[in-house]
Amino acid sequence: MISESKRRDLGPAWLVAGSSAWMATLANIPLWRELAALSLLDQPAGWLLAVALAVVMGALLVALLSLLAWRCTLKPAILLLLVASAFAAYFMLTYRIVIDSTMLENVLQTDRREALALFSPRLLAALFLLAVVPGWLVWRTTVHYRPWPHQLLRNTIAIAVAIAAAAGVVLLSFQPLSSAMRNHKQLRYMLNPLASVYALGQAVAKPLRRGPGRMEPLGRDATLAWQGAHAPLLVLVLGETGRAGNFALNGYARATTPELAAQNVVSWRNAWSCGTSTAASVPCMFSHLGRQAYEDRKADAENLMDVLQHAGLAVLWIDNQAGCKGVCDRVPSAKVAESRHPTLCPDGECLDGILLEGIDQRIAALPAERRARGVVLVLHQMGSHGPAYARRSPAAFKRFLPECTSVNLQDCSRAEVVNAYDNTIAYTDHVLASTVEWLKRRQADYDTAMVYVADHGESLGENNLYLHGLPYSLAPDVQKHVPWITWLSPGFERDAGTGMQCLRARADRQVSHDNYFHSVLGLLRVRTAAYRPELDAYAGCAPG
């Protein structure tokens, strides 16, 4: 890259080499910081390790860009990589996330509101320095391309030389490289922007491996064996970013759940998610497969919502989040996230109280013959989604002050971050207790119940980690340990054959999202070959 005053025609190889060197060094500041934090740069051997990593990344970037070193593709490819590397560098520096296919899927599925909440002056500064400035120089540089046969030869030679250089450096420094990657697995996800390119390839390959448009039927044999005088009305509250350890019901020292404590609820304290992000956890927990089998699946299948509908129940998904991740595609759904309620949606984003607005009318609009058999509602919360925790709770529930109001969580003290997060739990407590009170008022018509389970947890600065979405094998327990709270009306207890006293005695038994599909079917007495009683966490808990 050269200034305009000294600009001259260059071959594409020079532009490829300059851009690759820029990204392999300056865009990898998070990697160098992590190496320093791990004390790997304290000795000359560590410096050689950093040099080896930079050379390998630069060489691989040269090989990748040489594939695209053609008049119509080279500059757009470099600009895309510069932008991707700038975004990745900023978020890795700010929140200590890493880049894998799940994180990339989260990015691709982020809606406008979530994306805007992440923008800050620091992000714009990072984009300007790491993408706009070098991108402008790239765009302004005149490149001289050879006739295509000669250009093809040059590109091929560049690819071969780059791969040979990368392989040679790896062989020469194999021991320190392999040791670092084996002992500190997070490093392999921090090679910027190669980690993003690899993650994109994985994300694209996943649906291709399963076959386009394949959807395996599930639970078409489902029948409802409910024998009660009233039909069931079950509300499944799908929590967002709930840390089990921050619920007072689970022993947290702060009074974050006083309203639920006044209700006859059961909180299971040893519940675990099947992912560390919404995109991973929600489809997994509504699947019949369990975490490992879901990861290894060869085709997508219908899920819990489909099976409930096959059983003849009236089902409805109400969403205050960035969508249901495909879970509600074949059932009735309503998106309330952009409602214009004057108090619950004050700034274009709705608080979770909106989920209960007009809920009776929504039920009345469902088919009458299905309502007569029973109703299942899913309320998908905004919950405690970060980093803008302060926006997730209204003023009346800001019990813990001062709270962090910045999306740059490192600008705040850890106490302020925790205060802001705990206020979201206090508001979730109110929304769940309000749901229970609404269900109590419907007991003349239905046997009512509520089950609340969060999709994943959150890091709040422990070990300088923030937010969620780390690869499952690397993620700390706070990103995987989730709340699971149950409330059953007396009528539901009796007719479902499930006792609250028995459930309370199981408060410390380990459960996970693997149990969710089968437990919901068991609660509702839905009979199908897809149901596995050994995974039903409510099974064998008759009223005492």
C-alpha positions in Angstrom: 0.0 0.0 0.0 1.4 3.4 -0.9 0.3 7.0 -0.7 -1.4 8.7 -3.7 1.6 11.0 -4.1 3.9 8.1 -4.7 1.4 5.9 -6.4 2.5 3.8 -9.4 1.1 0.8 -11.2 1.7 -2.3 -9.2 1.2 -6.0 -9.9 -1.6 -7.6 -7.9 1.1 -9.6 -5.9 2.3 -6.5 -4.2 -1.3 -5.5 -3.2 -1.9 -9.0 -1.9 1.3 -9.1 0.1 0.8 -5.6 1.6 -2.8 -6.3 2.6 -1.9 -9.7 4.0 0.9 -8.3 6.1 -1.5 -5.6 7.5 -4.1 -8.1 8.5 -1.6 -10.7 9.9 -0.1 -8.1 12.2 -2.2 -5.0 13.2 -5.6 -6.8 12.9 -4.2 -9.5 15.3 -3.7 -7.2 18.3 -6.2 -9.4 20.3 -4.0 -12.4 19.6 -0.9 -10.7 20.7 -2.6 -9.5 23.8 -3.8 -13.0 24.6 -0.3 -14.4 24.1 1.0 -11.7 26.5 -1.7 -12.5 29.0 -0.7 -16.2 28.9 2.9 -15.2 29.6 3.9 -16.7 26.2 5.7 -13.5 25.3 7.9 -13.4 28.4 10.8 -15.2 26.7 12.5 -15.0 23.3 10.9 -18.4 22.4 7.5 -16.7 22.8 8.6 -13.9 20.5 9.6 -16.5 17.9 6.1 -18.1 18.3 4.4 -14.8 17.6 6.6 -14.2 14.5 5.8 -17.7 13.3 2.1 -17.2 13.8 2.2 -13.9 11.9 4.2 -15.4 9.0 1.9 -18.4 8.8 -1.2 -16.2 8.8 0.3 -13.8 6.3 1.3 -16.6 4.0 -2.2 -18.2 4.1 -3.8 -14.9 3.4 -1.5 -14.5 0.4 -2.6 -17.9 -0.9 -6.3 -17.0 -0.3 -6.1 -13.6 -2.0 -4.0 -15.0 -4.9 -6.9 -17.2 -5.8 -8.9 -14.0 -6.2 -6.2 -11.8 -7.8 -8.2 -10.8 -10.8 -9.4 -7.4 -11.9 -13.0 -7.8 -10.8 -12.4 -9.7 -7.6 -9.2 -8.7 -5.8 -10.0 -5.3 -4.4 -13.6 -6.3 -3.2 -12.1 -9.4 -1.6 -9.4 -7.4 0.3 -12.0 -4.8 1.4 -14.3 -7.5 2.7 -11.5 -9.2 4.6 -10.4 -5.8 6.0 -13.9 -5.1 7.3 -14.3 -8.6 8.7 -10.9 -8.4 10.4 -11.7 -5.0 11.9 -15.0 -6.1 13.3 -13.4 -9.3 14.7 -10.5 -7.4 16.3 -12.8 -5.0 18.0 -15.1 -7.6 19.5 -12.3 -9.8 20.5 -10.6 -6.9 22.2 -13.7 -5.5 23.8 -15.5 -8.7 25.0 -12.9 -11.4 24.6 -15.1 -13.4 22.3 -13.6 -15.8 19.7 -14.7 -16.5 16.2 -16.2 -19.9 15.3 -19.1 -21.0 13.1 -21.7 -20.6 15.9 -20.5 -17.1 16.6 -20.7 -16.3 12.9 -24.2 -17.7 12.8 -25.1 -15.4 15.7 -23.7 -12.4 13.7 -25.7 -13.4 10.6 -28.9 -13.8 12.5 -28.6 -10.6 14.6 -31.4 -8.2 13.9 -31.2 -4.5 13.4 -32.0 -3.6 17.0 -29.3 -5.9 18.4 -26.7 -4.7 15.8 -27.4 -1.0 16.6 -27.0 -1.7 20.4 -23.4 -2.8 19.7 -22.4 0.3 17.9 -20.2 2.7 19.8 -17.5 5.4 19.1 -14.9 2.8 19.8 -16.2 0.4 17.2 -16.3 3.2 14.6 -12.7 4.2 15.5 -11.6 0.6 15.1 -13.3 0.3 11.8 -11.7 3.5 10.6 -8.2 2.6 11.6 -8.3 -1.1 10.7 -10.6 -1.1 7.6 -11.3 2.4 6.2 -7.8 3.7 6.1 -6.1 0.7 4.5 -9.2 0.1 2.4 -9.0 3.6 0.9 -5.3 3.0 0.0 -6.2 -0.3 -1.6 -9.0 1.2 -3.6 -6.9 4.1 -4.8 -3.9 2.0 -5.8 -3.7 1.3 -9.5 -3.1 -2.4 -10.2 -1.6 -3.7 -13.5 -3.0 -7.1 -14.4 -1.4 -9.4 -17.0 -3.3 -11.1 -19.8 -5.2 -13.9 -18.1 -2.9 -16.9 -19.0 0.1 -15.0 -17.6 -1.9 -13.8 -14.6 -3.1 -17.4 -13.9 0.5 -18.6 -13.9 1.6 -15.8 -11.5 -1.3 -16.5 -9.2 -0.5 -20.2 -9.2 3.1 -19.5 -8.4 2.1 -17.1 -5.6 -0.2 -19.7 -4.1 2.4 -22.4 -4.2 5.1 -20.2 -2.7 2.8 -19.0 0.0 1.6 -22.5 1.0 5.2 -23.7 1.0 6.3 -20.8 3.2 3.4 -21.5 5.6 4.2 -25.2 5.7 7.9 -24.6 6.2 7.4 -22.2 9.1 4.9 -24.7 10.7 7.5 -27.5 10.4 10.3 -25.4 11.8 8.3 -24.2 14.8 6.0 -27.2 15.1 6.6 -27.9 18.8 5.8 -24.4 20.2 2.9 -23.9 17.7 1.3 -27.3 18.5 1.9 -26.9 22.3 0.3 -23.4 22.3 -2.7 -24.5 20.2 -3.2 -27.7 22.3 -2.9 -26.0 25.7 -4.7 -22.8 24.8 -7.5 -23.8 22.4 -8.9 -20.3 22.3 -5.9 -19.2 20.2 -7.0 -21.2 17.2 -10.2 -19.1 17.1 -8.3 -15.8 17.3 -6.3 -16.1 14.0 -7.8 -13.0 12.3 -9.4 -13.0 9.7 -8.6 -16.7 9.0 -10.9 -17.8 11.8 -13.8 -15.9 10.2 -13.1 -17.4 6.8 -13.0 -20.9 8.2 -16.1 -20.3 10.3 -17.9 -19.0 7.2 -16.9 -22.2 5.4 -18.3 -24.3 8.2 -21.5 -22.4 8.4 -22.1 -22.8 4.6 -21.1 -26.4 4.6 -23.5 -27.4 7.5 -26.8 -27.2 5.5 -25.1 -28.7 2.5 -24.1 -31.8 4.5 -27.7 -32.2 5.6 -29.1 -31.8 2.1 -31.1 -28.8 0.8 -34.7 -28.6 2.0 -34.6 -31.9 3.9 -36.9 -31.9 6.9 -37.6 -35.2 8.6 -41.1 -35.6 10.0 -41.3 -36.2 13.8 -44.1 -37.2 16.1 -46.8 -37.6 13.4 -48.2 -40.3 15.7 -48.6 -37.9 18.6 -51.8 -38.1 20.6 -53.0 -36.3 23.7 -53.7 -38.5 26.7 -54.9 -35.7 29.0 -57.7 -36.8 31.3 -58.5 -33.7 33.3 -61.8 -31.9 33.7 -60.1 -28.9 32.1 -57.8 -28.8 29.1 -54.2 -27.8 29.8 -52.8 -24.3 29.3 -49.0 -24.4 29.5 -46.8 -21.3 29.1 -43.2 -22.1 28.1 -41.1 -19.0 28.8 -38.0 -19.1 26.8 -35.5 -17.1 28.8 -32.6 -15.1 27.2 -29.2 -15.0 28.7 -30.2 -16.2 32.2 -27.4 -17.0 34.7 -28.7 -19.6 37.2 -26.3 -18.2 39.8 -27.9 -14.7 39.7 -31.4 -16.0 40.7 -32.1 -15.6 44.4 -34.2 -18.7 44.1 -31.0 -20.6 43.5 -29.2 -19.2 46.6 -27.9 -15.8 45.2 -27.3 -13.4 48.0 -29.2 -10.5 46.3 -33.0 -10.4 46.3 -33.4 -10.7 42.5 -36.5 -12.9 42.6 -38.8 -11.7 45.4 -42.0 -12.0 43.4 -41.3 -15.6 42.3 -40.4 -16.5 45.9 -43.9 -15.5 46.9 -45.3 -18.0 44.3 -45.3 -21.8 44.8 -42.5 -22.3 42.2 -39.8 -24.9 42.0 -36.3 -23.9 40.8 -33.9 -26.6 39.7 -30.4 -25.3 40.6 -28.4 -27.7 38.4 -29.6 -27.1 34.9 -27.4 -26.8 31.9 -27.7 -25.5 28.3 -26.9 -27.3 25.1 -25.2 -24.2 23.6 -23.8 -20.8 24.6 -25.8 -18.7 22.1 -29.5 -18.4 21.1 -28.8 -19.7 17.6 -27.2 -22.9 19.0 -29.4 -23.5 22.1 -32.9 -22.7 20.9 -33.1 -25.2 18.0 -31.2 -27.8 20.2 -33.5 -27.5 23.2 -36.6 -27.9 21.1 -35.1 -30.9 19.3 -35.6 -34.5 20.4 -31.9 -35.4 19.8 -29.9 -33.9 22.7 -26.8 -31.8 22.4 -24.3 -34.2 20.9 -26.7 -35.9 18.5 -28.0 -32.5 17.4 -24.5 -31.4 16.5 -23.9 -34.5 14.5 -27.3 -34.6 12.7 -27.3 -35.3 9.0 -30.7 -33.7 8.4 -33.0 -31.2 10.2 -36.2 -32.6 11.8 -39.4 -31.3 13.1 -39.3 -30.2 16.7 -41.3 -29.9 19.9 -43.6 -27.3 18.5 -44.5 -29.5 15.5 -45.1 -32.5 17.8 -47.5 -30.5 20.0 -49.3 -29.3 17.0 -49.5 -32.9 15.6 -51.1 -33.9 19.0 -54.0 -31.5 18.3 -53.0 -28.7 20.7 -53.3 -25.1 19.9 -49.8 -23.6 19.9 -48.5 -20.1 19.5 -45.0 -18.6 19.6 -44.8 -15.0 20.8 -41.4 -13.4 20.2 -39.8 -10.4 21.7 -36.4 -11.4 20.4 -34.6 -11.8 17.1 -36.8 -14.7 15.9 -37.3 -18.3 16.8 -34.3 -19.6 14.9 -36.6 -21.8 12.7 -38.3 -23.5 15.6 -41.7 -21.8 15.0 -41.6 -21.9 11.2 -44.6 -24.3 10.9 -46.8 -23.1 13.7 -48.7 -19.8 14.4 -46.4 -17.1 15.7 -46.5 -13.4 16.6 -43.6 -11.0 16.7 -44.1 -8.2 19.3 -40.5 -6.9 19.4 -41.4 -3.9 17.4 -44.7 -3.0 18.9 -45.5 0.6 19.6 -46.8 0.4 23.2 -46.3 3.8 24.8 -44.8 2.5 28.1 -43.5 -1.0 27.3 -41.8 0.1 24.0 -40.5 3.6 24.9 -37.5 3.7 22.5 -38.4 1.3 19.7 -37.4 -1.7 21.7 -39.9 -3.5 23.9 -39.6 -4.6 27.5 -40.7 -8.2 28.1 -44.0 -7.1 29.7 -45.2 -6.7 26.1 -45.4 -10.5 25.9 -48.5 -10.5 28.1 -50.2 -7.7 26.3 -53.3 -8.9 24.5 -52.6 -12.5 25.2 -56.2 -13.4 25.8 -57.1 -12.1 22.4 -54.3 -14.0 20.8 -55.5 -17.3 22.4 -59.1 -16.5 21.3 -57.8 -16.2 17.7 -56.5 -19.8 17.7 -58.7 -22.5 16.2 -61.5 -23.4 18.6 -61.3 -27.1 18.2 -57.6 -27.1 19.2 -58.2 -24.7 22.1 -60.7 -27.2 23.4 -57.9 -29.8 23.6 -55.3 -27.5 25.2 -53.1 -24.5 24.6 -49.3 -24.1 24.6 -47.8 -20.7 24.4 -44.1 -19.9 24.0 -43.0 -16.5 25.3 -39.5 -15.7 23.9 -38.0 -13.0 26.0 -35.5 -10.3 25.3 -34.5 -11.1 28.9 -31.0 -10.2 29.9 -29.5 -9.8 26.4 -26.3 -7.8 26.5 -24.3 -5.7 26.3 -27.0 -3.1 26.7 -28.3 -4.6 30.0 -29.6 -1.2 31.2 -32.2 -1.2 28.4 -33.7 -4.5 29.5 -35.3 -3.2 32.8 -37.6 -0.3 33.4 -36.8 2.4 36.1 -39.0 0.7 38.7 -36.8 -2.4 38.7 -33.4 -0.8 38.9 -32.8 -1.9 42.5 -29.1 -2.2 42.2 -27.2 1.0 41.5 -25.1 2.4 40.0 -25.5 0.3 36.9 -23.5 0.2 33.7 -25.2 2.1 30.9 -22.4 1.6 28.3 -22.2 -1.1 25.6 -18.4 -1.0 26.2 -18.6 -3.1 29.4 -15.0 -2.6 30.1 -15.7 1.1 30.6 -17.6 0.2 33.8 -16.6 -1.4 37.0 -17.5 -5.1 37.4 -19.9 -4.1 40.2 -21.8 -1.7 37.8 -22.0 -4.5 35.1 -23.4 -6.9 37.7 -25.8 -4.3 38.9 -27.2 -3.7 35.4 -27.5 -7.5 34.8 -29.1 -8.2 38.2 -31.7 -5.5 37.4 -32.7 -7.5 34.3 -33.2 -10.6 36.5 -35.4 -8.5 38.8 -37.5 -7.5 35.9 -37.6 -11.1 34.6 -38.8 -12.1 38.1 -41.7 -9.6 37.7 -42.6 -10.8 34.2 -42.6 -14.5 35.3 -44.7 -13.7 38.4 -47.1 -11.7 36.3 -47.4 -14.7 34.0 -48.2 -16.9 37.0 -50.9 -14.4 38.2 -52.4 -14.4 34.7 -52.5 -18.2 34.7 -54.2 -18.2 38.0 -57.0 -16.1 36.6 -57.5 -18.7 33.8 -58.0 -21.7 36.2 -61.7 -21.7 35.7 -61.2 -22.6 32.1 -57.9 -24.5 32.0 -55.4 -26.5 34.1 -52.5 -24.0 34.0 -48.7 -24.2 34.3 -45.6 -22.3 33.5 -42.1 -23.6 32.7 -39.2 -21.1 32.4 -35.8 -22.2 31.0 -33.1 -19.9 29.7 -31.3 -20.6 26.5 -27.8 -19.9 27.8 -25.9 -17.9 30.4 -23.5 -15.0 30.4 -20.1 -13.9 31.3 -20.0 -10.6 33.3 -16.3 -9.9 33.4 -15.0 -13.1 35.1 -11.5 -13.5 33.8 -12.2 -10.4 31.6 -14.8 -12.4 29.6 -18.0 -10.8 28.6 -21.3 -11.8 26.9 -21.6 -15.4 25.6 -21.1 -17.5 22.5 -17.7 -19.1 23.3 -17.3 -22.6 21.8 -18.9 -25.0 24.2 -15.7 -26.8 25.1 -14.1 -23.4 26.0 -17.0 -21.6 27.6 -17.0 -21.1 31.4 -19.8 -22.6 33.4 -21.6 -19.2 33.7 -22.3 -19.4 30.0 -23.9 -22.9 30.3 -25.5 -23.0 33.8 -29.1 -21.8 33.3 -32.3 -21.4 35.5 -35.2 -23.9 35.2 -38.3 -22.8 37.0 -41.7 -24.6 37.2 -45.1 -23.5 38.4 -48.1 -25.9 38.3 -51.6 -25.0 39.4 -53.3 -27.5 41.7 -55.5 -28.7 38.9 -52.5 -29.2 36.6 -50.7 -31.1 39.4 -53.6 -33.4 39.8 -54.4 -34.0 36.1 -50.8 -34.2 34.9 -49.9 -36.5 37.8 -46.9 -34.4 38.7 -46.4 -33.1 42.2 -44.6 -29.9 43.2 -43.4 -31.3 46.4 -41.7 -34.1 44.5 -40.2 -31.7 42.0 -38.9 -29.6 44.8 -37.0 -32.6 46.2 -35.2 -32.8 42.9 -33.9 -29.2 43.0 -30.3 -30.3 42.9 -30.6 -33.2 40.4 -28.7 -32.4 37.2 -30.9 -31.6 34.2 -30.2 -30.1 30.8 -31.7 -28.9 27.6 -31.5 -32.6 26.6 -34.4 -33.2 28.9 -36.6 -30.3 27.7 -38.4 -31.9 24.7 -39.3 -35.0 26.6 -40.2 -33.2 29.8 -42.7 -30.9 28.1 -44.3 -33.9 26.3 -44.5 -35.7 29.6 -46.1 -32.8 31.4 -48.8 -32.6 28.8 -49.2 -36.3 28.5 -48.5 -36.3 24.8 -47.9 -39.9 23.6 -45.6 -40.5 20.7 -42.7 -42.8 19.7 -40.4 -39.7 19.8 -40.9 -39.4 23.6 -38.3 -41.0 25.8 -39.5 -41.3 29.4 -35.9 -41.7 30.8 -35.3 -38.1 29.6 -38.5 -36.7 31.1 -37.3 -34.7 34.2 -40.9 -34.6 35.5 -41.5 -38.3 35.2 -42.2 -40.3 38.3 -43.2 -37.3 40.4 -46.7 -38.1 41.4 -48.5 -35.6 43.7 -47.7 -36.4 47.3 
